[in-house]
């Protein structure tokens, strides 16, 4: 295996824009939820006349759909991701809208389908507002305590944060906003990280996990983890996800 410095330098120099995780191939694994979100969304996109994908990242999930509706719009709040989404989706006539996390910049009752894979902070009132009557919100959310084994390795115990993103509470909030939650499924998926470069890259990719992360700040913890990984013992964490299908 390459040296600690080589692995870390490579991970620090690698591109982390968009929502693709191909850089981790051979270095990390993650089980997928059993419902196959991208495939299920692709089927739904082919059956509607208008759709909005929120927090689209680089547009990777929408790009997987074989057929898009006549009006397809995506939103993204980080400029490098929005630029990647335009490159990936522009040739298919998709409108990419940069947002600031506030009110959605669309009139009431604009879309038959609103979707999102891992939205930052779902605003249920806004989701209800932009859906047409009978329209649907179909999304895969990050659940409570996701990847917290890794996060707490660096930050220590975070008991209060582990209770956030609770699927039952999100369903209650959706109902309070006027949506009928017709399906709510949950999954807990095993993650394995096999080298310290994968850890560094992932923490750069998801900077909200360890907000003050830098290699210099966490050099001791990273070196300790590197030694553990070199012994052949992967770092194991678990992602949590929930699937929501709601109708206005």
C-alpha positions as YAML, in Angstrom:
chain: A
units: angstrom
residues:
- id: 1
  name: UNK
  ca: [0.00, 0.00, 0.00]
- id: 2
  name: UNK
  ca: [1.16, 3.54, -0.68]
- id: 3
  name: UNK
  ca: [2.34, 5.76, 2.13]
- id: 4
  name: UNK
  ca: [0.01, 7.78, 4.33]
- id: 5
  name: UNK
  ca: [1.21, 10.99, 2.70]
- id: 6
  name: UNK
  ca: [0.61, 9.67, -0.82]
- id: 7
  name: UNK
  ca: [-2.93, 8.54, -0.03]
- id: 8
  name: UNK
  ca: [-3.83, 11.79, 1.69]
- id: 9
  name: UNK
  ca: [-2.30, 14.03, -0.99]
- id: 10
  name: UNK
  ca: [-4.18, 12.17, -3.71]
- id: 11
  name: UNK
  ca: [-7.48, 12.50, -1.85]
- id: 12
  name: UNK
  ca: [-6.94, 16.20, -1.21]
- id: 13
  name: UNK
  ca: [-6.27, 16.85, -4.91]
- id: 14
  name: UNK
  ca: [-9.21, 14.80, -6.25]
- id: 15
  name: UNK
  ca: [-12.38, 16.41, -7.60]
- id: 16
  name: UNK
  ca: [-15.35, 16.29, -5.19]
- id: 17
  name: UNK
  ca: [-17.95, 18.17, -7.26]
- id: 18
  name: UNK
  ca: [-21.22, 16.56, -8.24]
- id: 19
  name: UNK
  ca: [-22.86, 13.59, -6.53]
- id: 20
  name: UNK
  ca: [-20.93, 10.77, -8.15]
- id: 21
  name: UNK
  ca: [-18.91, 8.52, -5.83]
- id: 22
  name: UNK
  ca: [-16.93, 6.60, -8.44]
- id: 23
  name: UNK
  ca: [-13.63, 7.82, -6.98]
- id: 24
  name: UNK
  ca: [-14.21, 5.41, -4.08]
- id: 25
  name: UNK
  ca: [-14.36, 2.31, -6.30]
- id: 26
  name: UNK
  ca: [-12.02, -0.29, -4.85]
- id: 27
  name: UNK
  ca: [-11.48, 1.81, -1.73]
- id: 28
  name: UNK
  ca: [-14.89, 1.79, -0.06]
- id: 29
  name: UNK
  ca: [-18.23, 0.02, -0.32]
- id: 30
  name: UNK
  ca: [-21.77, 0.88, 0.74]
- id: 31
  name: UNK
  ca: [-24.86, -1.27, 0.65]
- id: 32
  name: UNK
  ca: [-27.79, 0.24, -1.21]
- id: 33
  name: UNK
  ca: [-31.36, 0.48, 0.08]
- id: 34
  name: UNK
  ca: [-33.55, -2.31, -1.27]
- id: 35
  name: UNK
  ca: [-36.01, -0.11, -3.15]
- id: 36
  name: UNK
  ca: [-33.77, 1.09, -6.03]
- id: 37
  name: UNK
  ca: [-34.52, 4.81, -5.91]
- id: 38
  name: UNK
  ca: [-32.94, 5.89, -9.20]
- id: 39
  name: UNK
  ca: [-34.79, 3.21, -11.16]
- id: 40
  name: UNK
  ca: [-38.10, 3.97, -9.44]
- id: 41
  name: UNK
  ca: [-37.71, 7.69, -10.06]
- id: 42
  name: UNK
  ca: [-36.86, 7.08, -13.70]
- id: 43
  name: UNK
  ca: [-40.11, 5.17, -14.14]
- id: 44
  name: UNK
  ca: [-42.11, 8.00, -12.59]
- id: 45
  name: UNK
  ca: [-40.40, 10.71, -14.63]
- id: 46
  name: UNK
  ca: [-41.50, 8.96, -17.79]
- id: 47
  name: UNK
  ca: [-45.16, 9.18, -16.79]
- id: 48
  name: UNK
  ca: [-45.58, 12.91, -16.00]
- id: 49
  name: UNK
  ca: [-45.63, 16.12, -17.97]
- id: 50
  name: UNK
  ca: [-43.64, 18.23, -15.50]
- id: 51
  name: UNK
  ca: [-41.15, 17.49, -12.73]
- id: 52
  name: UNK
  ca: [-38.78, 19.23, -10.34]
- id: 53
  name: UNK
  ca: [-35.71, 17.61, -8.76]
- id: 54
  name: UNK
  ca: [-34.48, 19.48, -5.67]
- id: 55
  name: UNK
  ca: [-30.84, 19.55, -4.51]
- id: 56
  name: UNK
  ca: [-29.91, 17.65, -7.65]
- id: 57
  name: UNK
  ca: [-26.14, 17.75, -7.09]
- id: 58
  name: UNK
  ca: [-24.54, 17.29, -10.48]
- id: 59
  name: UNK
  ca: [-27.79, 15.94, -11.94]
- id: 60
  name: UNK
  ca: [-26.60, 12.34, -11.85]
- id: 61
  name: UNK
  ca: [-29.86, 10.74, -10.72]
- id: 62
  name: UNK
  ca: [-32.00, 12.62, -13.23]
- id: 63
  name: UNK
  ca: [-29.50, 11.79, -15.97]
- id: 64
  name: UNK
  ca: [-30.09, 8.09, -15.33]
- id: 65
  name: UNK
  ca: [-33.76, 8.38, -16.32]
- id: 66
  name: UNK
  ca: [-34.34, 6.99, -19.83]
- id: 67
  name: UNK
  ca: [-37.25, 9.37, -20.48]
- id: 68
  name: UNK
  ca: [-37.74, 12.85, -19.04]
- id: 69
  name: UNK
  ca: [-40.99, 14.84, -18.97]
- id: 70
  name: UNK
  ca: [-41.52, 17.69, -21.44]
- id: 71
  name: UNK
  ca: [-40.76, 20.13, -18.63]
- id: 72
  name: UNK
  ca: [-37.90, 19.02, -16.38]
- id: 73
  name: UNK
  ca: [-36.35, 21.43, -13.86]
- id: 74
  name: UNK
  ca: [-33.64, 20.82, -11.26]
- id: 75
  name: UNK
  ca: [-32.39, 23.03, -8.44]
- id: 76
  name: UNK
  ca: [-28.96, 23.14, -6.83]
- id: 77
  name: UNK
  ca: [-27.44, 25.47, -4.26]
- id: 78
  name: UNK
  ca: [-23.71, 24.88, -4.85]
- id: 79
  name: UNK
  ca: [-22.38, 26.57, -7.99]
- id: 80
  name: UNK
  ca: [-19.85, 23.84, -9.00]
- id: 81
  name: UNK
  ca: [-22.60, 21.21, -8.82]
- id: 82
  name: UNK
  ca: [-24.99, 23.43, -10.79]
- id: 83
  name: UNK
  ca: [-22.37, 23.85, -13.51]
- id: 84
  name: UNK
  ca: [-21.91, 20.10, -13.69]
- id: 85
  name: UNK
  ca: [-25.69, 19.59, -13.89]
- id: 86
  name: UNK
  ca: [-25.87, 21.99, -16.84]
- id: 87
  name: UNK
  ca: [-23.16, 20.03, -18.64]
- id: 88
  name: UNK
  ca: [-24.82, 16.71, -17.93]
- id: 89
  name: UNK
  ca: [-28.47, 17.66, -18.49]
- id: 90
  name: UNK
  ca: [-28.44, 20.66, -20.80]
- id: 91
  name: UNK
  ca: [-28.49, 18.60, -23.98]
- id: 92
  name: UNK
  ca: [-31.73, 16.98, -22.78]
- id: 93
  name: UNK
  ca: [-33.49, 20.31, -22.34]
- id: 94
  name: UNK
  ca: [-33.39, 20.33, -18.54]
- id: 95
  name: UNK
  ca: [-33.59, 23.74, -16.83]
- id: 96
  name: UNK
  ca: [-31.02, 24.13, -14.03]
- id: 97
  name: UNK
  ca: [-31.93, 26.73, -11.39]
- id: 98
  name: UNK
  ca: [-29.48, 27.83, -8.70]
- id: 99
  name: UNK
  ca: [-31.17, 28.40, -5.35]
- id: 100
  name: UNK
  ca: [-30.17, 29.77, -1.96]
- id: 101
  name: UNK
  ca: [-32.18, 27.45, 0.26]
- id: 102
  name: UNK
  ca: [-35.13, 29.81, 0.62]
- id: 103
  name: UNK
  ca: [-38.50, 29.84, -1.10]
- id: 104
  name: UNK
  ca: [-38.60, 27.80, -4.29]
- id: 105
  name: UNK
  ca: [-38.59, 30.21, -7.27]
- id: 106
  name: UNK
  ca: [-41.66, 28.74, -8.96]
- id: 107
  name: UNK
  ca: [-45.36, 29.64, -9.02]
- id: 108
  name: UNK
  ca: [-47.93, 27.69, -7.06]
- id: 109
  name: UNK
  ca: [-49.01, 24.34, -8.56]
- id: 110
  name: UNK
  ca: [-46.13, 24.16, -11.07]
- id: 111
  name: UNK
  ca: [-45.21, 20.46, -11.07]
- id: 112
  name: UNK
  ca: [-46.85, 17.05, -11.20]
- id: 113
  name: UNK
  ca: [-43.84, 15.42, -9.54]
- id: 114
  name: UNK
  ca: [-41.23, 16.78, -7.12]
- id: 115
  name: UNK
  ca: [-38.28, 14.54, -6.25]
- id: 116
  name: UNK
  ca: [-35.00, 14.61, -4.41]
- id: 117
  name: UNK
  ca: [-32.26, 12.22, -3.44]
- id: 118
  name: UNK
  ca: [-30.86, 13.39, -0.11]
- id: 119
  name: UNK
  ca: [-32.36, 16.89, 0.14]
- id: 120
  name: UNK
  ca: [-30.50, 19.24, 2.44]
- id: 121
  name: UNK
  ca: [-33.54, 20.42, 4.37]
- id: 122
  name: UNK
  ca: [-37.01, 19.59, 2.98]
- id: 123
  name: UNK
  ca: [-39.44, 22.49, 3.27]
- id: 124
  name: UNK
  ca: [-42.78, 20.71, 3.35]
- id: 125
  name: UNK
  ca: [-44.84, 23.86, 2.95]
- id: 126
  name: UNK
  ca: [-42.93, 24.77, -0.20]
- id: 127
  name: UNK
  ca: [-43.17, 21.23, -1.55]
- id: 128
  name: UNK
  ca: [-46.94, 21.30, -1.08]
- id: 129
  name: UNK
  ca: [-47.17, 24.74, -2.70]
- id: 130
  name: UNK
  ca: [-45.38, 23.88, -5.96]
- id: 131
  name: UNK
  ca: [-47.20, 20.57, -6.49]
- id: 132
  name: UNK
  ca: [-50.39, 20.46, -8.51]
- id: 133
  name: UNK
  ca: [-53.40, 18.93, -6.76]
- id: 134
  name: UNK
  ca: [-52.86, 15.19, -6.92]
- id: 135
  name: UNK
  ca: [-49.13, 15.69, -7.58]
- id: 136
  name: UNK
  ca: [-46.53, 13.65, -5.75]
- id: 137
  name: UNK
  ca: [-43.37, 14.10, -3.75]
- id: 138
  name: UNK
  ca: [-41.09, 11.08, -4.19]
- id: 139
  name: UNK
  ca: [-37.72, 11.17, -2.47]
- id: 140
  name: UNK
  ca: [-34.97, 9.31, -0.69]
- id: 141
  name: UNK
  ca: [-33.85, 11.11, 2.45]
- id: 142
  name: UNK
  ca: [-30.83, 10.67, 4.69]
- id: 143
  name: UNK
  ca: [-31.98, 9.22, 7.99]
- id: 144
  name: UNK
  ca: [-30.95, 9.74, 11.62]
- id: 145
  name: UNK
  ca: [-27.41, 8.98, 12.74]
- id: 146
  name: UNK
  ca: [-26.19, 8.31, 9.19]
- id: 147
  name: UNK
  ca: [-22.43, 7.58, 9.04]
- id: 148
  name: UNK
  ca: [-22.16, 8.69, 12.67]
- id: 149
  name: UNK
  ca: [-19.56, 6.04, 13.46]
- id: 150
  name: UNK
  ca: [-17.21, 8.00, 11.18]
- id: 151
  name: UNK
  ca: [-18.41, 11.44, 12.23]
- id: 152
  name: UNK
  ca: [-18.07, 10.67, 15.93]
- id: 153
  name: UNK
  ca: [-14.62, 9.14, 15.39]
- id: 154
  name: UNK
  ca: [-13.49, 12.71, 14.68]
- id: 155
  name: UNK
  ca: [-15.92, 14.80, 16.73]
- id: 156
  name: UNK
  ca: [-16.74, 12.59, 19.70]
- id: 157
  name: UNK
  ca: [-20.26, 11.61, 20.86]
- id: 158
  name: UNK
  ca: [-23.14, 13.68, 19.39]
- id: 159
  name: UNK
  ca: [-26.26, 12.28, 21.08]
- id: 160
  name: UNK
  ca: [-28.51, 15.23, 20.19]
- id: 161
  name: UNK
  ca: [-27.52, 15.20, 16.52]
- id: 162
  name: UNK
  ca: [-28.30, 11.50, 16.27]
- id: 163
  name: UNK
  ca: [-32.00, 12.25, 16.72]
- id: 164
  name: UNK
  ca: [-32.25, 14.59, 13.73]
- id: 165
  name: UNK
  ca: [-33.80, 13.54, 10.38]
- id: 166
  name: UNK
  ca: [-36.18, 11.13, 12.08]
- id: 167
  name: UNK
  ca: [-38.46, 9.62, 9.39]
- id: 168
  name: UNK
  ca: [-41.55, 9.56, 11.60]
- id: 169
  name: UNK
  ca: [-41.13, 13.25, 12.44]
- id: 170
  name: UNK
  ca: [-40.60, 14.11, 8.79]
- id: 171
  name: UNK
  ca: [-43.79, 12.26, 7.89]
- id: 172
  name: UNK
  ca: [-45.65, 14.22, 10.57]
- id: 173
  name: UNK
  ca: [-44.31, 17.49, 9.16]
- id: 174
  name: UNK
  ca: [-45.35, 16.48, 5.65]
- id: 175
  name: UNK
  ca: [-48.89, 15.73, 6.84]
- id: 176
  name: UNK
  ca: [-49.04, 19.03, 8.73]
- id: 177
  name: UNK
  ca: [-48.22, 20.82, 5.46]
- id: 178
  name: UNK
  ca: [-51.12, 19.09, 3.70]
- id: 179
  name: UNK
  ca: [-49.44, 16.08, 2.09]
- id: 180
  name: UNK
  ca: [-50.79, 12.55, 2.36]
- id: 181
  name: UNK
  ca: [-47.84, 10.25, 3.11]
- id: 182
  name: UNK
  ca: [-48.75, 7.03, 1.32]
- id: 183
  name: UNK
  ca: [-45.45, 5.18, 1.85]
- id: 184
  name: UNK
  ca: [-42.54, 5.46, 4.27]
- id: 185
  name: UNK
  ca: [-39.75, 2.86, 4.19]
- id: 186
  name: UNK
  ca: [-36.45, 2.82, 6.07]
- id: 187
  name: UNK
  ca: [-33.09, 1.12, 5.59]
- id: 188
  name: UNK
  ca: [-29.76, 0.83, 7.43]
- id: 189
  name: UNK
  ca: [-26.85, 0.07, 5.10]
- id: 190
  name: UNK
  ca: [-23.32, -1.08, 5.90]
- id: 191
  name: UNK
  ca: [-20.38, 1.07, 4.77]
- id: 192
  name: UNK
  ca: [-16.74, -0.09, 4.69]
- id: 193
  name: UNK
  ca: [-13.76, 2.23, 4.20]
- id: 194
  name: UNK
  ca: [-10.49, 0.53, 3.29]
- id: 195
  name: UNK
  ca: [-7.87, 3.27, 3.14]
- id: 196
  name: UNK
  ca: [-7.30, 6.67, 4.69]
- id: 197
  name: UNK
  ca: [-7.56, 8.38, 1.29]
- id: 198
  name: UNK
  ca: [-11.17, 7.23, 1.04]
- id: 199
  name: UNK
  ca: [-11.87, 8.81, 4.44]
- id: 200
  name: UNK
  ca: [-10.28, 12.13, 3.47]
- id: 201
  name: UNK
  ca: [-12.09, 12.27, 0.13]
- id: 202
  name: UNK
  ca: [-15.44, 11.42, 1.72]
- id: 203
  name: UNK
  ca: [-15.09, 14.10, 4.39]
- id: 204
  name: UNK
  ca: [-14.28, 16.62, 1.65]
- id: 205
  name: UNK
  ca: [-17.27, 15.43, -0.36]
- id: 206
  name: UNK
  ca: [-19.62, 15.77, 2.62]
- id: 207
  name: UNK
  ca: [-18.17, 18.77, 4.51]
- id: 208
  name: UNK
  ca: [-21.16, 19.06, 6.83]
- id: 209
  name: UNK
  ca: [-20.18, 15.75, 8.47]
- id: 210
  name: UNK
  ca: [-17.07, 17.21, 10.12]
- id: 211
  name: UNK
  ca: [-17.39, 20.97, 9.46]
- id: 212
  name: UNK
  ca: [-13.88, 21.91, 10.61]
- id: 213
  name: UNK
  ca: [-12.19, 19.01, 8.84]
- id: 214
  name: UNK
  ca: [-8.74, 19.39, 7.38]
- id: 215
  name: UNK
  ca: [-5.90, 16.93, 7.19]
- id: 216
  name: UNK
  ca: [-3.72, 19.21, 9.30]
- id: 217
  name: UNK
  ca: [-6.35, 19.58, 12.04]
- id: 218
  name: UNK
  ca: [-7.03, 15.86, 12.30]
- id: 219
  name: UNK
  ca: [-3.61, 14.47, 11.41]
- id: 220
  name: UNK
  ca: [-3.29, 12.42, 14.61]
- id: 221
  name: UNK
  ca: [-6.71, 10.79, 14.21]
- id: 222
  name: UNK
  ca: [-6.08, 10.13, 10.53]
- id: 223
  name: UNK
  ca: [-2.73, 8.49, 11.20]
- id: 224
  name: UNK
  ca: [-4.29, 6.34, 13.91]
- id: 225
  name: UNK
  ca: [-7.00, 5.30, 11.46]
- id: 226
  name: UNK
  ca: [-4.44, 4.68, 8.73]
- id: 227
  name: UNK
  ca: [-2.59, 2.22, 10.96]
- id: 228
  name: UNK
  ca: [-5.83, 0.39, 11.69]
- id: 229
  name: UNK
  ca: [-6.76, 0.15, 8.03]
- id: 230
  name: UNK
  ca: [-3.29, -1.13, 7.07]
- id: 231
  name: UNK
  ca: [-3.84, -4.06, 9.43]
- id: 232
  name: UNK
  ca: [-6.65, -5.21, 7.13]
- id: 233
  name: UNK
  ca: [-9.50, -4.07, 9.38]
- id: 234
  name: UNK
  ca: [-11.93, -1.80, 7.47]
- id: 235
  name: UNK
  ca: [-13.63, 1.10, 9.16]
- id: 236
  name: UNK
  ca: [-17.31, 0.15, 9.37]
- id: 237
  name: UNK
  ca: [-20.13, 2.69, 9.53]
- id: 238
  name: UNK
  ca: [-23.80, 2.61, 8.58]
- id: 239
  name: UNK
  ca: [-25.82, 4.95, 6.39]
- id: 240
  name: UNK
  ca: [-29.52, 5.35, 7.08]
- id: 241
  name: UNK
  ca: [-32.09, 6.18, 4.43]
- id: 242
  name: UNK
  ca: [-35.84, 6.54, 4.15]
- id: 243
  name: UNK
  ca: [-38.08, 6.55, 1.10]
- id: 244
  name: UNK
  ca: [-41.08, 8.87, 1.09]
- id: 245
  name: UNK
  ca: [-43.99, 8.82, -1.34]
- id: 246
  name: UNK
  ca: [-46.50, 11.58, -0.58]
- id: 247
  name: UNK
  ca: [-49.42, 13.07, -2.51]
- id: 248
  name: UNK
  ca: [-50.96, 16.52, -2.45]
...
